[in-house]
Amino acid sequence: MRVAQGFRGFPELLADRAERHPGRQAVLEISPGEDRAVRAESTYAQLLRDAQGVAAALSDRYPAGSRILIVHESGVSFATAFLGCLLAGLVAVPAPSPAGYRRQQSRLAGIVRHSGAHAVLCDASHRPDVADWLAANGLAGTDLLVPETFPAAGDRAPASVPAARAEDPAYLQYTSGSTGRPKGVIITHRNLMSNVAHFAECVGAGEGTRCGGWLPLYHDFGLIAHLAVPLFLGGTSVLMAPSVFLRHPVRWLTAVDRYDLHLSGGPDFAYDLCLRKITDEQIAALDLSRWRHAVNGSEPIRASVLAAFTDRFAAAGFRPEAMSPGYGLAETTLAATLSPRSERPVVTRVDADALARHRFVPLTGTAAGDAGAVRRVVASGFWSSERGVVVDPHTAAVVPDGHVGEIWVRGASVSPGYWNDPEATAGVFDAVTADGTGGFLRTGDLGSVWDGQLYVTGRIKEMLIAHGRKLYPQDIEDVVRTAHPSLAAGVGAAFRLEGNGPESPDEIAVVQECRSGLVGSEGAEAVAGAVRRRVREEFAVALAAVVLVRPGTVERTTSGKIQRGAMARELRDGTLRGVVLDSRTGTASAMPSAVAGPAPDVAPTAGTIA
């Protein structure tokens, strides 16, 4: 197999794969129906021809470098449209369909305006809805095209695939991130090829590897791990609709089994959802012994979920070493680190009090038994100075191993910056350490290196301070879920109440989803009281507010990351919806009957899952 250095971009790579493996399956799309049959598929030769047809049609209309929004469903049509843009020298802009929640529709309109998209590509079945959305948002002047109606490649296809320049943008990855406004990350052809090669090397994936799953292709995780990696390896990409997984999590693992997927992944919540929704009878029908790489990333990875998933699905042949925690972000194309193949995930017990003082102190032997607060932290893979450094975020001085600081990343996978946003680019990219070493990306994430492994511990902007101690919001959120059975399956957000001066213990609030069917006769007030007691016992913190809300209320990014800043603003502005009880007023609202049903397991944005 020729490696990334042999090609300047995906156009050349696709042509090579089509020449060497013309009849091999390239992309396979699973039907959302109960039969789970193949709905569409494309060989490498057909994928190249169809992508060339798209490229020819778009090249007739738009000059090189034009931005083209792609809102296809995750499947063969998306792959064809995306690759067609790259073949034509255009800049693809993967995005979710506007057929969703109002917030998503508004965000998508912002992406069209910010990117300066010349056209929107969609499936024929979605054209009426997309046209209505464009008109409703004052974007009727934007071209709306359906690649299915383009002429076949035939004689119109270019005789040879044009060579992509490594530094040219291949696509824009719009991300809301965990904090801040959405930004368009520029991913060049060099970034794409480098990261795909890095990803494949980290997990030890070889030629012909079959990858896939339910992650949407407009998300960097899905686009790279489930489409670009298998095409790079000359393998097969197997895709299913995200909504199918969210309704029936077992369908994901059934696809891994039935379609012999070697690599498939998702955020931490996906593994937790499988734990809670898949029955023992369903597990008995699965064979997961061939699943080599169960990649886990895009949000904080909980050691408890790793252990529980590994233990429960061992009955289906799932091997502990198959679990592959990783760390990455859109600005690094996708993967910055990944746990190596054939090794069990590394989970380290550390002193939680020391961690609050930005020290990473592992507990072993008698020390672990005598320790007070303990936190189990999952390693995200091997780390080296070539890959990046951990620095003091205030001084930019590199900190030694065992100290917590901001993670800075460098390398060929790092984006050159944000589209049409020089101010944001200057604040994040080309950072320089105190000793004058430059070329780093400031991630905004906190972490530490220990024994050659990178441990991600939180985000700088979301740190909470109580009695001079720094607390991680995810630690509080984890504890809140244990306070009462009605909270166990819900999503929560812990954050500082804004506008009250310097931070203090009484300025930390929690918004937590609650299932009415499990509240009990004592009512929501008793649940809120249980939350206060658990947080006080665990962290010696008195919460200023406990707000219980209906399932599906807590907002998350499309990668499943909790949007704590957005929840804080909504609570402050009085726009928080679905409130069942607000402890600040001491009043409770009646829980609607709709809440008593099965709780949504992710926020609306993740339901169409950045």
Order of alpha helices (4+ residues) and beta strands (2+ residues): alpha-beta-beta-alpha-beta-alpha-beta-alpha-beta-alpha-beta-beta-beta-alpha-beta-alpha-beta-alpha-alpha-beta-alpha-alpha-beta-alpha-beta-beta-beta-alpha-alpha-beta-beta-beta-alpha-beta-beta-beta-beta-alpha-beta-beta-alpha-beta-alpha-beta-beta-alpha
